Amino acid sequence: MSCSLPPSYILVASPGRSGTSFIADVFTSCPSCSCHHEPPPTLSGYHYSFTAHDQSVELSAKLRSMPRIKSGSTHVETNHTLLHSPLHHEELLKPLLALGSVAVLVVRRPHSEVVKSRVELGHGSQYTKAGERRFRGLSWIYLPSSPLALLPAIKPDEELSSVEVCCSYVLNVEASSRRLFELAASDPKLIVVEVEWSEVNKVSFWRGIFEQFGLRYSEEKLARIVKGGKRNERRQEKEAKHIEEREITYYEREIENYQRATWEAVTQR
């Protein structure tokens, strides 16, 4: 679907570790876009993962912080925590749709790569502070027992490995992203577009996105930004040569195991 007018808002949905800062850079090629990567409030904070009330308070503050867009202008915000649960759809996305049209880029990077990246950052690992058990990375992700989660928890949080925590988060975000397509089917002001990780470093891909959204853009600036992204891609490829193929296979297997356990939990309810 193409836009008759550019969207008022362009947001992203992803589990993170998926190039959202690069996407914000890409949209600076469009003179009518005001581009921001994770501006405050960022919807991050350890306690936000535990109560829907805290998330609601923060979402209200986020909504107030977002500009009211004049016709012909677009606010681009690339923060993967904006739309990572149904609560965020209800309390952020739907109010924005009342203000104007919204386009959402659902960024898809292989789950195994996202989980691997998060585990290597220490996300999901446990530690103790002031006698309280905590999990690293909960500023940006949430646990299976969180009220934000769509999928059932497969075991108590304290029994989860860091890999299981990250698998749960990635699969919950995937389930949440699928709901965005359902919302778009019933609201013409919402456009949801899939973005494959393998496509983000291609000028031709972004030309298509800009044309679909009705955005004017600088071909020269776009090419320059994507060229910079390709340098990062080549650096990542060099680093990837040092990674054993069986390591990715391990994370793929862990995701499959967690997914299977989730379905078993559903059937046992």
N, C-alpha and C positions, 0 to 999 in steps of 0.2 A: 504494500500500500504506500502511495506517495502522499506527501502533505501538500495541501493547497497553500498553506502558510507555514513558515517554520514553527516548530514546537516552542512553547514558552519555556519549557524545562526539558533538559536532557539529563538523565540519571543513569547509573549503572547498577546491575545486580550481579554479584559474583561472590565466591568464598574468599576473596582476597588472593594475594600472591599471583595476580593475573594481569598485570600491566595497566592498572587503572590510572596511575600517574602519567603514563605515556599517552593514554587516551585523552586526558585533559590537555596535554600538549598538542595533540593532533587537532583538536577543535579550536585552538588559537589561530589556525589557518583561516577561520571564518570571521570576518570583521564584525558581524552582528552578534557574535557569541562572547559572553563574559564567562571565563573558564576558571574553575576552582577545584583543586584537589584536596579533599579532606579539610575544608575550612571549619572553624569552630562554630557551634559546638560539634564535636566529632562523633557524638554518641558512643564514646568509649569510656570505660571506667569499670573497675573490678566489680562493683556492686550492681551494675546495670544488668549483668547476666542473670541475676537471681530473682528479681521481682519485676513483674509487669508494671507495677506502679512507678518504680524508678524510671523504667523505659518510657512510660507515658509522659512523665514530667519532662524528661529530656527531649522527647519527640515534639512536645508542645513548644519548647524553647527553640528547637531546630526549625520548626515551621515558621515561627515568628521571625527568625533570622533570615529566611529566604526572601529575596526581593519580589515585589509585585512587578510583573514584566509588561512593558508596553509592546504593542503590536510591532512585529518586525525585529524584536530583540529576543535573545535566548540565553537563559542561565544554564550553564553546564556545570554539574557538580559530580565528581567521581569519588565517591566514598562507598566502599563495599558494605558498610554497616547501615546504609540508608534503607535498604529494602530486603534485609536478610531474614525476615520473618513475616507472617501474616499480620502481626500487630503493627508493623511498620507500614504495611499496605493500607490498613484501616486508618491509622492516625497521621500518616504523612502523605502517602500517595493520593488517597481519595480527596483530602482537602486541597491538594495542589491541582487536581483535576477540576475542582470547582472554580479555580482561578484561571485556568487555561489548559492548553493541550500539553501532554507529557509524552516524551519518547524515552523508552528504557532499553539500554543495551545490555543484554544478558550475555556476559562474557564466559565462554566455555573453554577452560583449560583442563587437560586430563586430570581426573580426580587424584590419581596416584602421584602426579607431580606436585599438586597443591598440598597434599598430605605430607609428602616428603619434605617440601619446603618449610611447612609449619613445624613439623617435628624437629627439623634441624635448627629452628629458632628456639626450640625448647617449649613450644606451646603444648599444653595438655599435661606437662609433667607436674608432679606434686611437690609441695614444700610446706613447711610449717612456719607460721608467723604469729607470735603472741599466743601460742598454744592452739592456733586455729589451722586446720588443713586448708591449703589453697592450691589453685591450679594456675600455672603460668599461661599468659596469653589471653586471659579472660577480659582484657580490655577490648579485644577485637572479636572473640569467638564466644560461644555459649555452650554449656554442658548439656548432655542429653536430658537431664532432669529440669532444665530451665523451662519456665512458662512460655518462652519464645519458641521452643522446639515443636515441630510437627510430628516427628517420629517418636515412637515409644523408646524409653531407656531399656537397655538389655540387661543391666545389672546396676547395683548402687554405684554412685560416682566414685567413691573411694576405691572401688575394685577395678576401675578402668585404667588401662595403660594409656600413655600419651598418644600412641597411634590410634587407639579406639576413640579417644576424645576428638581427635582431628578428623577421623573417619565420620563420626557422628555429625560434626559440624558441617562438613562438606556435603553430606547426603541430605541434611536438613535444609541447607541453602538451595540445593537442587530441587527439592520438593517445593520450597517456597517460590522458586523461579518459575516452576511449571504453573503455579497459580496465577502468575502475572499474565500468562497467555490466556487463561480463562477469563480474567478481568478484561483483557483487551477485546475479547470476542463480544463482550456486552457493552463496551464503551468506545465509541468512535474517536473520542478525544485522547485515547491511550494507544500508543503504537509500541509494540515490543518486538525487538529485532535481535536475533541470535548473532553473536560475534565469536567466531572460532579463533582460538589462540593462534593458530597457524596463519591467519589472515591479517593480523593487526599490523604487520610490517610490509603491507602491500599498498602502494599508492592507488592502484585500481580499485581496491576494496573501499577505501575511504572516499574516492570519487563517487562510487555508487551510493554510499551512506549519505553524503552531502546532497546528492541529487534527490534521493528519496525524501530527505527532510526539507528540501527546498532551500538549502543554504548556499549562499555565494561563498567562494573560497579562493585563496591565493594558491595557484598551482605551484608557484616557486617555493612558497613557504611550506606547503605540504610536503613537497619533495625533500626539502631540507630536513624537516622534522623526521620523516620516515627514514631518511638516510642515516640520521643519528641513531634511530632505533635499530637499524640494521647493524650498526657497529656493536650495539649492546647484544644483538642476537648472535653475532659472530663470536663475541666474548663468551656468551653462554654456551655456544656450541663447543668451544675449546674446553670449557670447564666440564661439559657433559662427557667428553671423551675419557675423563678420569673417573666417571661413575660406572660402576659395574651394571650391566644390563639386568642382572638378577636382582639388583636393589629396587628398580622400578617394578619388576615382577612381584617382588615381596609386597610392596604397597598395594599393587593391584589385587593380590590375593587377600590382603587384610581388609580391603574395602568390600570385596565379595563376601568374605566371612561375616563382616559386620552387617552388611545388607541382608544376608540370610538370617542372621540372629534377630534382626529387626522384624522381618516378616514372621518369624516364629513367635515373637512377642505379640504381634498383632493378632495372629490366629488363636493365641492362648487367652486373649482378653475375654 
